[in-house]
């Protein structure tokens, strides 16, 4: 079971990073221009963030195993569609649906871990192993994408197929998951998808065309209205897709800002540093990807250490120390960035990767420990929705800061400073995490 869950997290993370280095070849063959390149990445992120709440709700109602099977099946079909796409428009459409499959897989994989390891100590170790899937994807994503693209960019998507087939085979050995039969909250789900989709769209486009432009305002205004309506619906319907009672759980309240800040520090850092290495320092994609390699190795070590450290000292220590390590690494990179030394940047990335890997399995455990097993999928979906919105905010805002070619270094340093400050605030908030797990049966 843990193998299936970890492989799912591996695929979800891989398909965020591996495609970046193939964009130039895709544009040369399929066209679409710069906007097409952006939406090949952003289409996946958009549907992924918008459907996470629905996916967590679905996982609780039909069972984590069935939801995982559905998500893998969608991901398999859409990966094949991406690999054989005849045009940029078809590729973007397939990437959007692929993001929907990834959204279904993520909360289901976390719920499978919750079901298989009801004991908090064993679950902490299992979550560390589960997170290794994402760390390995981060390790090989950009170098592997560069290698496959030298043969044919379509292999970037074809490589998903054997992994998906293997997951479906392994999943047959997993026992049935408990279900929570209840009517679907169609009004809430519609408002959530509308609100999150328009919010993420507005954030992404705002980074390109400015947050005062009419298309962006036309997205952000309905986003605010839809999200307010969603909260009102959730407070009144009998079977809400996001029970507001979840937020009474101390662990959920403390984990949400941590997940948000982590994604700003992680996705935002990878985004701006990758562009800095390629556009400012003129490194080819493969060499730019290799700069992240040492940090990814330390991230794997951090994932594996997270469970034992959490079991011995509680979640507070790895979460706080991990966030502080990320902030220190980003602050150091802020100082040395003007030197333009890739090796120095690689060294600064090490505490960022190791710290985040140490913190995230522990804070995920804080979420799962604080809710009943029947709500594990919904709680993980809420947590990951906050994470993905944090990533979208980082890419939108930081992208705007480095858009001026004459101010790339200034924009990079300002972006890293903002991320470091948010991580330190999240670390201070995390001091309120209980030293030992607060388990809800």
One Martini backbone bead per residue (centre of mass of N, CA, C, O) as a GRO file, in nm:
protein
  441
    1UNK     BB    1   0.059   0.061  -0.023
    2UNK     BB    2   0.297   0.263   0.014
    3UNK     BB    3   0.389   0.233  -0.278
    4UNK     BB    4   0.142   0.356  -0.415
    5UNK     BB    5   0.138   0.628  -0.268
    6UNK     BB    6   0.429   0.713  -0.349
    7UNK     BB    7   0.391   0.691  -0.657
    8UNK     BB    8   0.173   0.906  -0.674
    9UNK     BB    9   0.346   1.142  -0.566
   10UNK     BB   10   0.560   1.117  -0.782
   11UNK     BB   11   0.384   1.185  -1.032
   12UNK     BB   12   0.271   1.457  -0.944
   13UNK     BB   13   0.554   1.593  -0.917
   14UNK     BB   14   0.685   1.525  -1.190
   15UNK     BB   15   0.458   1.680  -1.372
   16UNK     BB   16   0.573   1.963  -1.277
   17UNK     BB   17   0.897   1.940  -1.358
   18UNK     BB   18   0.958   1.781  -1.637
   19UNK     BB   19   0.828   1.989  -1.852
   20UNK     BB   20   0.995   2.252  -1.856
   21UNK     BB   21   1.244   2.149  -2.049
   22UNK     BB   22   1.029   2.090  -2.306
   23UNK     BB   23   0.902   2.360  -2.417
   24UNK     BB   24   1.077   2.435  -2.662
   25UNK     BB   25   1.015   2.180  -2.832
   26UNK     BB   26   0.708   2.206  -2.834
   27UNK     BB   27   0.698   2.479  -2.978
   28UNK     BB   28   0.851   2.390  -3.238
   29UNK     BB   29   0.622   2.171  -3.315
   30UNK     BB   30   0.324   2.308  -3.209
   31UNK     BB   31   0.339   2.573  -3.089
   32UNK     BB   32   0.174   2.867  -2.913
   33UNK     BB   33   0.387   3.002  -2.774
   34UNK     BB   34   0.415   3.145  -2.469
   35UNK     BB   35   0.128   3.090  -2.374
   36UNK     BB   36   0.135   2.787  -2.426
   37UNK     BB   37   0.364   2.725  -2.228
   38UNK     BB   38   0.222   2.822  -1.972
   39UNK     BB   39  -0.039   2.628  -2.001
   40UNK     BB   40   0.105   2.356  -1.975
   41UNK     BB   41   0.148   2.416  -1.671
   42UNK     BB   42  -0.116   2.571  -1.560
   43UNK     BB   43  -0.338   2.362  -1.627
   44UNK     BB   44  -0.254   2.159  -1.415
   45UNK     BB   45  -0.266   2.347  -1.163
   46UNK     BB   46  -0.555   2.445  -1.182
   47UNK     BB   47  -0.709   2.168  -1.152
   48UNK     BB   48  -0.567   2.068  -0.904
   49UNK     BB   49  -0.661   2.295  -0.707
   50UNK     BB   50  -0.977   2.299  -0.774
   51UNK     BB   51  -1.022   1.961  -0.706
   52UNK     BB   52  -0.934   1.877  -0.415
   53UNK     BB   53  -1.194   1.893  -0.250
   54UNK     BB   54  -1.354   1.695  -0.418
   55UNK     BB   55  -1.152   1.458  -0.386
   56UNK     BB   56  -1.172   1.426  -0.079
   57UNK     BB   57  -1.475   1.371  -0.077
   58UNK     BB   58  -1.464   1.123  -0.263
   59UNK     BB   59  -1.278   0.946  -0.088
   60UNK     BB   60  -1.477   0.923   0.156
   61UNK     BB   61  -1.730   0.804  -0.008
   62UNK     BB   62  -1.581   0.563  -0.198
   63UNK     BB   63  -1.295   0.539  -0.123
   64UNK     BB   64  -0.958   0.534  -0.157
   65UNK     BB   65  -0.918   0.305  -0.362
   66UNK     BB   66  -1.122   0.397  -0.580
   67UNK     BB   67  -1.003   0.681  -0.616
   68UNK     BB   68  -0.721   0.592  -0.700
   69UNK     BB   69  -0.806   0.435  -0.950
   70UNK     BB   70  -0.935   0.673  -1.097
   71UNK     BB   71  -0.687   0.862  -1.102
   72UNK     BB   72  -0.494   0.673  -1.256
   73UNK     BB   73  -0.667   0.637  -1.510
   74UNK     BB   74  -0.670   0.933  -1.594
   75UNK     BB   75  -0.360   0.967  -1.603
   76UNK     BB   76  -0.305   0.759  -1.822
   77UNK     BB   77  -0.479   0.870  -2.054
   78UNK     BB   78  -0.355   1.165  -2.051
   79UNK     BB   79  -0.063   1.088  -2.104
   80UNK     BB   80  -0.119   0.973  -2.384
   81UNK     BB   81  -0.243   1.235  -2.499
   82UNK     BB   82   0.013   1.403  -2.466
   83UNK     BB   83   0.211   1.223  -2.636
   84UNK     BB   84  -0.013   1.247  -2.902
   85UNK     BB   85  -0.028   1.538  -2.956
   86UNK     BB   86  -0.105   1.751  -3.244
   87UNK     BB   87  -0.142   2.002  -3.044
   88UNK     BB   88  -0.146   2.253  -2.818
   89UNK     BB   89  -0.447   2.237  -2.741
   90UNK     BB   90  -0.454   1.935  -2.673
   91UNK     BB   91  -0.232   1.941  -2.459
   92UNK     BB   92  -0.370   2.136  -2.263
   93UNK     BB   93  -0.626   1.971  -2.218
   94UNK     BB   94  -0.479   1.717  -2.109
   95UNK     BB   95  -0.342   1.863  -1.869
   96UNK     BB   96  -0.598   1.937  -1.721
   97UNK     BB   97  -0.700   1.642  -1.676
   98UNK     BB   98  -0.444   1.548  -1.534
   99UNK     BB   99  -0.487   1.733  -1.287
  100UNK     BB  100  -0.746   1.589  -1.199
  101UNK     BB  101  -0.615   1.313  -1.144
  102UNK     BB  102  -0.415   1.419  -0.931
  103UNK     BB  103  -0.630   1.522  -0.731
  104UNK     BB  104  -0.747   1.238  -0.667
  105UNK     BB  105  -0.481   1.098  -0.568
  106UNK     BB  106  -0.374   1.255  -0.319
  107UNK     BB  107  -0.591   1.210  -0.089
  108UNK     BB  108  -0.598   0.902  -0.129
  109UNK     BB  109  -0.304   0.843  -0.045
  110UNK     BB  110  -0.329   0.959   0.243
  111UNK     BB  111  -0.567   0.777   0.332
  112UNK     BB  112  -0.416   0.507   0.302
  113UNK     BB  113  -0.215   0.567   0.524
  114UNK     BB  114  -0.424   0.606   0.752
  115UNK     BB  115  -0.540   0.315   0.732
  116UNK     BB  116  -0.265   0.142   0.759
  117UNK     BB  117  -0.175   0.369   1.005
  118UNK     BB  118  -0.318   0.426   1.306
  119UNK     BB  119  -0.050   0.460   1.427
  120UNK     BB  120   0.135   0.740   1.477
  121UNK     BB  121   0.425   0.627   1.464
  122UNK     BB  122   0.395   0.464   1.199
  123UNK     BB  123   0.281   0.701   1.031
  124UNK     BB  124   0.528   0.884   1.039
  125UNK     BB  125   0.710   0.689   0.881
  126UNK     BB  126   0.523   0.657   0.633
  127UNK     BB  127   0.522   0.960   0.548
  128UNK     BB  128   0.821   0.966   0.483
  129UNK     BB  129   0.804   0.758   0.255
  130UNK     BB  130   0.590   0.901   0.087
  131UNK     BB  131   0.766   1.168   0.043
  132UNK     BB  132   0.991   1.040  -0.133
  133UNK     BB  133   0.847   1.055  -0.400
  134UNK     BB  134   0.875   1.365  -0.426
  135UNK     BB  135   1.185   1.381  -0.392
  136UNK     BB  136   1.259   1.208  -0.638
  137UNK     BB  137   1.118   1.386  -0.843
  138UNK     BB  138   1.295   1.634  -0.777
  139UNK     BB  139   1.564   1.497  -0.850
  140UNK     BB  140   1.480   1.393  -1.167
  141UNK     BB  141   1.303   1.584  -1.332
  142UNK     BB  142   1.492   1.784  -1.489
  143UNK     BB  143   1.712   1.589  -1.591
  144UNK     BB  144   1.514   1.390  -1.728
  145UNK     BB  145   1.380   1.592  -1.916
  146UNK     BB  146   1.640   1.663  -2.070
  147UNK     BB  147   1.704   1.377  -2.170
  148UNK     BB  148   1.433   1.309  -2.318
  149UNK     BB  149   1.432   1.563  -2.508
  150UNK     BB  150   1.678   1.473  -2.684
  151UNK     BB  151   1.489   1.267  -2.822
  152UNK     BB  152   1.172   1.324  -2.708
  153UNK     BB  153   0.921   1.500  -2.561
  154UNK     BB  154   0.706   1.261  -2.541
  155UNK     BB  155   0.860   1.099  -2.311
  156UNK     BB  156   0.764   1.271  -2.069
  157UNK     BB  157   0.478   1.111  -2.082
  158UNK     BB  158   0.532   0.806  -2.141
  159UNK     BB  159   0.671   0.737  -1.860
  160UNK     BB  160   0.397   0.707  -1.699
  161UNK     BB  161   0.265   0.438  -1.791
  162UNK     BB  162   0.420   0.210  -1.631
  163UNK     BB  163   0.358   0.331  -1.354
  164UNK     BB  164   0.049   0.312  -1.366
  165UNK     BB  165   0.027   0.008  -1.411
  166UNK     BB  166   0.176  -0.073  -1.152
  167UNK     BB  167  -0.027   0.057  -0.955
  168UNK     BB  168  -0.278  -0.109  -1.039
  169UNK     BB  169  -0.156  -0.379  -0.954
  170UNK     BB  170  -0.093  -0.314  -0.653
  171UNK     BB  171  -0.389  -0.224  -0.574
  172UNK     BB  172  -0.520  -0.512  -0.570
  173UNK     BB  173  -0.383  -0.580  -0.275
  174UNK     BB  174  -0.570  -0.380  -0.155
  175UNK     BB  175  -0.791  -0.314   0.059
  176UNK     BB  176  -1.077  -0.207   0.142
  177UNK     BB  177  -1.238   0.091   0.187
  178UNK     BB  178  -1.392   0.304   0.363
  179UNK     BB  179  -1.714   0.450   0.378
  180UNK     BB  180  -1.930   0.765   0.333
  181UNK     BB  181  -2.240   0.780   0.296
  182UNK     BB  182  -2.349   1.064   0.096
  183UNK     BB  183  -2.450   1.334  -0.021
  184UNK     BB  184  -2.382   1.555  -0.249
  185UNK     BB  185  -2.234   1.886  -0.263
  186UNK     BB  186  -2.303   2.057  -0.534
  187UNK     BB  187  -2.293   2.354  -0.456
  188UNK     BB  188  -2.016   2.351  -0.318
  189UNK     BB  189  -1.855   2.230  -0.556
  190UNK     BB  190  -1.916   2.451  -0.763
  191UNK     BB  191  -1.802   2.691  -0.597
  192UNK     BB  192  -1.517   2.579  -0.554
  193UNK     BB  193  -1.433   2.552  -0.848
  194UNK     BB  194  -1.489   2.843  -0.931
  195UNK     BB  195  -1.318   2.988  -0.715
  196UNK     BB  196  -1.040   2.842  -0.759
  197UNK     BB  197  -1.011   2.877  -1.064
  198UNK     BB  198  -1.029   3.192  -1.070
  199UNK     BB  199  -0.803   3.244  -0.869
  200UNK     BB  200  -0.569   3.102  -1.014
  201UNK     BB  201  -0.602   3.248  -1.280
  202UNK     BB  202  -0.562   3.536  -1.167
  203UNK     BB  203  -0.277   3.486  -1.051
  204UNK     BB  204  -0.136   3.400  -1.309
  205UNK     BB  205  -0.220   3.645  -1.492
  206UNK     BB  206  -0.119   3.870  -1.299
  207UNK     BB  207   0.188   3.804  -1.345
  208UNK     BB  208   0.167   3.900  -1.656
  209UNK     BB  209  -0.069   4.160  -1.676
  210UNK     BB  210  -0.175   4.238  -1.409
  211UNK     BB  211  -0.395   4.313  -1.134
  212UNK     BB  212  -0.551   4.563  -1.301
  213UNK     BB  213  -0.670   4.402  -1.509
  214UNK     BB  214  -0.963   4.300  -1.644
  215UNK     BB  215  -0.929   3.989  -1.660
  216UNK     BB  216  -0.842   3.960  -1.364
  217UNK     BB  217  -1.086   4.096  -1.228
  218UNK     BB  218  -1.294   3.899  -1.370
  219UNK     BB  219  -1.180   3.663  -1.182
  220UNK     BB  220  -1.153   3.769  -0.879
  221UNK     BB  221  -1.440   3.855  -0.812
  222UNK     BB  222  -1.585   3.576  -0.847
  223UNK     BB  223  -1.402   3.433  -0.648
  224UNK     BB  224  -1.494   3.578  -0.393
  225UNK     BB  225  -1.796   3.519  -0.419
  226UNK     BB  226  -1.775   3.206  -0.432
  227UNK     BB  227  -1.624   3.163  -0.158
  228UNK     BB  228  -1.839   3.290   0.019
  229UNK     BB  229  -2.066   3.105  -0.074
  230UNK     BB  230  -1.931   2.844   0.017
  231UNK     BB  231  -1.927   2.905   0.322
  232UNK     BB  232  -2.233   2.935   0.352
  233UNK     BB  233  -2.308   2.652   0.256
  234UNK     BB  234  -2.134   2.492   0.468
  235UNK     BB  235  -2.307   2.613   0.718
  236UNK     BB  236  -2.605   2.472   0.605
  237UNK     BB  237  -2.558   2.204   0.514
  238UNK     BB  238  -2.577   1.865   0.589
  239UNK     BB  239  -2.340   1.773   0.355
  240UNK     BB  240  -2.047   1.883   0.356
  241UNK     BB  241  -1.739   1.894   0.189
  242UNK     BB  242  -1.644   2.122   0.420
  243UNK     BB  243  -1.627   2.097   0.729
  244UNK     BB  244  -1.597   2.351   0.960
  245UNK     BB  245  -1.506   2.164   1.200
  246UNK     BB  246  -1.212   2.118   1.112
  247UNK     BB  247  -1.112   2.407   1.234
  248UNK     BB  248  -1.118   2.302   1.538
  249UNK     BB  249  -0.865   2.168   1.473
  250UNK     BB  250  -0.556   2.243   1.568
  251UNK     BB  251  -0.384   2.107   1.345
  252UNK     BB  252  -0.520   2.242   1.102
  253UNK     BB  253  -0.469   2.540   1.176
  254UNK     BB  254  -0.150   2.509   1.187
  255UNK     BB  255  -0.095   2.375   0.897
  256UNK     BB  256  -0.189   2.573   0.676
  257UNK     BB  257   0.038   2.798   0.691
  258UNK     BB  258   0.268   2.600   0.639
  259UNK     BB  259   0.187   2.501   0.357
  260UNK     BB  260   0.182   2.779   0.225
  261UNK     BB  261   0.481   2.866   0.289
  262UNK     BB  262   0.625   2.626   0.165
  263UNK     BB  263   0.533   2.676  -0.133
  264UNK     BB  264   0.660   2.949  -0.160
  265UNK     BB  265   0.954   2.848  -0.096
  266UNK     BB  266   0.959   2.618  -0.310
  267UNK     BB  267   0.825   2.698  -0.582
  268UNK     BB  268   0.936   2.985  -0.592
  269UNK     BB  269   1.235   2.907  -0.590
  270UNK     BB  270   1.244   2.721  -0.839
  271UNK     BB  271   1.137   2.924  -1.040
  272UNK     BB  272   1.343   3.168  -1.009
  273UNK     BB  273   1.610   3.005  -1.021
  274UNK     BB  274   1.573   2.876  -1.296
  275UNK     BB  275   1.557   3.143  -1.453
  276UNK     BB  276   1.825   3.260  -1.357
  277UNK     BB  277   2.011   3.036  -1.470
  278UNK     BB  278   1.910   3.065  -1.776
  279UNK     BB  279   1.879   3.389  -1.827
  280UNK     BB  280   2.134   3.506  -1.665
  281UNK     BB  281   2.362   3.254  -1.675
  282UNK     BB  282   2.318   3.060  -1.932
  283UNK     BB  283   2.206   2.785  -1.868
  284UNK     BB  284   2.129   2.491  -1.946
  285UNK     BB  285   1.879   2.286  -1.851
  286UNK     BB  286   2.050   2.053  -1.737
  287UNK     BB  287   2.241   2.226  -1.557
  288UNK     BB  288   2.016   2.360  -1.394
  289UNK     BB  289   1.905   2.094  -1.275
  290UNK     BB  290   2.177   2.011  -1.125
  291UNK     BB  291   2.168   2.229  -0.899
  292UNK     BB  292   1.929   2.057  -0.742
  293UNK     BB  293   2.054   1.781  -0.660
  294UNK     BB  294   2.167   1.805  -0.367
  295UNK     BB  295   1.894   1.887  -0.238
  296UNK     BB  296   1.744   1.623  -0.313
  297UNK     BB  297   1.913   1.430  -0.146
  298UNK     BB  298   1.848   1.573   0.128
  299UNK     BB  299   1.541   1.534   0.106
  300UNK     BB  300   1.538   1.231   0.139
  301UNK     BB  301   1.669   1.232   0.419
  302UNK     BB  302   1.448   1.407   0.552
  303UNK     BB  303   1.212   1.215   0.509
  304UNK     BB  304   1.337   0.970   0.668
  305UNK     BB  305   1.382   1.142   0.942
  306UNK     BB  306   1.101   1.248   1.026
  307UNK     BB  307   0.975   1.010   1.176
  308UNK     BB  308   1.183   0.957   1.406
  309UNK     BB  309   1.179   1.249   1.514
  310UNK     BB  310   0.876   1.261   1.579
  311UNK     BB  311   0.866   1.015   1.774
  312UNK     BB  312   1.076   1.142   1.983
  313UNK     BB  313   0.983   1.481   1.978
  314UNK     BB  314   0.779   1.546   1.787
  315UNK     BB  315   0.651   1.786   1.559
  316UNK     BB  316   0.772   2.061   1.634
  317UNK     BB  317   1.074   2.031   1.568
  318UNK     BB  318   1.072   1.964   1.257
  319UNK     BB  319   0.901   2.205   1.170
  320UNK     BB  320   1.064   2.444   1.280
  321UNK     BB  321   1.350   2.364   1.177
  322UNK     BB  322   1.273   2.337   0.877
  323UNK     BB  323   1.176   2.631   0.830
  324UNK     BB  324   1.437   2.769   0.920
  325UNK     BB  325   1.623   2.636   0.712
  326UNK     BB  326   1.484   2.757   0.467
  327UNK     BB  327   1.526   3.056   0.542
  328UNK     BB  328   1.836   3.047   0.550
  329UNK     BB  329   1.883   2.958   0.256
  330UNK     BB  330   1.736   3.201   0.123
  331UNK     BB  331   1.907   3.424   0.256
  332UNK     BB  332   2.178   3.332   0.140
  333UNK     BB  333   2.092   3.358  -0.159
  334UNK     BB  334   2.032   3.660  -0.150
  335UNK     BB  335   2.335   3.736  -0.104
  336UNK     BB  336   2.484   3.552  -0.349
  337UNK     BB  337   2.343   3.600  -0.626
  338UNK     BB  338   2.526   3.834  -0.759
  339UNK     BB  339   2.773   3.634  -0.817
  340UNK     BB  340   2.693   3.389  -1.013
  341UNK     BB  341   2.714   3.097  -0.848
  342UNK     BB  342   2.607   2.778  -0.881
  343UNK     BB  343   2.743   2.638  -0.636
  344UNK     BB  344   2.635   2.832  -0.420
  345UNK     BB  345   2.339   2.782  -0.482
  346UNK     BB  346   2.341   2.479  -0.423
  347UNK     BB  347   2.416   2.512  -0.121
  348UNK     BB  348   2.160   2.683  -0.041
  349UNK     BB  349   1.948   2.454  -0.124
  350UNK     BB  350   1.989   2.238   0.093
  351UNK     BB  351   1.825   2.356   0.343
  352UNK     BB  352   1.564   2.372   0.183
  353UNK     BB  353   1.524   2.071   0.118
  354UNK     BB  354   1.569   1.947   0.402
  355UNK     BB  355   1.366   2.117   0.566
  356UNK     BB  356   1.108   2.051   0.409
  357UNK     BB  357   1.132   1.737   0.442
  358UNK     BB  358   1.114   1.743   0.755
  359UNK     BB  359   0.834   1.901   0.789
  360UNK     BB  360   0.594   1.783   0.609
  361UNK     BB  361   0.530   1.503   0.733
  362UNK     BB  362   0.468   1.621   1.015
  363UNK     BB  363   0.234   1.816   0.932
  364UNK     BB  364   0.061   1.594   0.812
  365UNK     BB  365   0.029   1.441   1.080
  366UNK     BB  366  -0.122   1.669   1.225
  367UNK     BB  367  -0.372   1.650   1.052
  368UNK     BB  368  -0.440   1.336   1.086
  369UNK     BB  369  -0.444   1.330   1.405
  370UNK     BB  370  -0.697   1.556   1.430
  371UNK     BB  371  -0.877   1.340   1.274
  372UNK     BB  372  -1.090   1.139   1.162
  373UNK     BB  373  -1.073   0.883   0.941
  374UNK     BB  374  -1.332   0.973   0.768
  375UNK     BB  375  -1.165   1.274   0.720
  376UNK     BB  376  -0.887   1.243   0.574
  377UNK     BB  377  -0.943   1.331   0.281
  378UNK     BB  378  -1.054   1.615   0.341
  379UNK     BB  379  -0.817   1.726   0.510
  380UNK     BB  380  -0.597   1.684   0.290
  381UNK     BB  381  -0.735   1.865   0.080
  382UNK     BB  382  -0.728   2.128   0.234
  383UNK     BB  383  -0.423   2.138   0.274
  384UNK     BB  384  -0.348   2.115  -0.039
  385UNK     BB  385  -0.495   2.367  -0.129
  386UNK     BB  386  -0.323   2.566   0.026
  387UNK     BB  387  -0.061   2.485  -0.112
  388UNK     BB  388  -0.139   2.547  -0.413
  389UNK     BB  389  -0.204   2.843  -0.368
  390UNK     BB  390   0.078   2.916  -0.276
  391UNK     BB  391   0.213   2.843  -0.546
  392UNK     BB  392   0.050   3.041  -0.723
  393UNK     BB  393   0.134   3.297  -0.579
  394UNK     BB  394   0.437   3.274  -0.624
  395UNK     BB  395   0.439   3.266  -0.937
  396UNK     BB  396   0.290   3.531  -0.981
  397UNK     BB  397   0.462   3.731  -0.811
  398UNK     BB  398   0.753   3.647  -0.890
  399UNK     BB  399   0.715   3.678  -1.193
  400UNK     BB  400   0.670   3.987  -1.178
  401UNK     BB  401   0.948   4.062  -1.039
  402UNK     BB  402   1.123   3.916  -1.300
  403UNK     BB  403   1.022   4.042  -1.581
  404UNK     BB  404   1.248   4.244  -1.576
  405UNK     BB  405   1.554   4.219  -1.723
  406UNK     BB  406   1.692   4.462  -1.541
  407UNK     BB  407   1.554   4.312  -1.250
  408UNK     BB  408   1.622   4.015  -1.170
  409UNK     BB  409   1.795   4.027  -0.913
  410UNK     BB  410   1.601   4.196  -0.746
  411UNK     BB  411   1.356   4.002  -0.775
  412UNK     BB  412   1.491   3.758  -0.652
  413UNK     BB  413   1.558   3.881  -0.371
  414UNK     BB  414   1.269   3.962  -0.299
  415UNK     BB  415   1.144   3.681  -0.317
  416UNK     BB  416   1.326   3.542  -0.105
  417UNK     BB  417   1.251   3.735   0.128
  418UNK     BB  418   0.952   3.672   0.142
  419UNK     BB  419   0.976   3.368   0.189
  420UNK     BB  420   1.147   3.381   0.450
  421UNK     BB  421   0.943   3.542   0.620
  422UNK     BB  422   0.705   3.338   0.605
  423UNK     BB  423   0.860   3.101   0.733
  424UNK     BB  424   0.912   3.237   1.007
  425UNK     BB  425   0.614   3.278   1.080
  426UNK     BB  426   0.543   2.975   1.069
  427UNK     BB  427   0.742   2.890   1.289
  428UNK     BB  428   0.616   3.054   1.518
  429UNK     BB  429   0.334   2.918   1.499
  430UNK     BB  430   0.455   2.615   1.546
  431UNK     BB  431   0.508   2.642   1.858
  432UNK     BB  432   0.195   2.539   1.914
  433UNK     BB  433   0.267   2.265   1.882
  434UNK     BB  434   0.250   1.976   2.004
  435UNK     BB  435   0.486   1.765   2.124
  436UNK     BB  436   0.248   1.569   2.102
  437UNK     BB  437   0.017   1.391   1.977
  438UNK     BB  438  -0.329   1.471   1.882
  439UNK     BB  439  -0.547   1.217   1.897
  440UNK     BB  440  -0.808   1.105   1.685
  441UNK     BB  441  -1.017   0.823   1.660
   0.00000   0.00000   0.00000
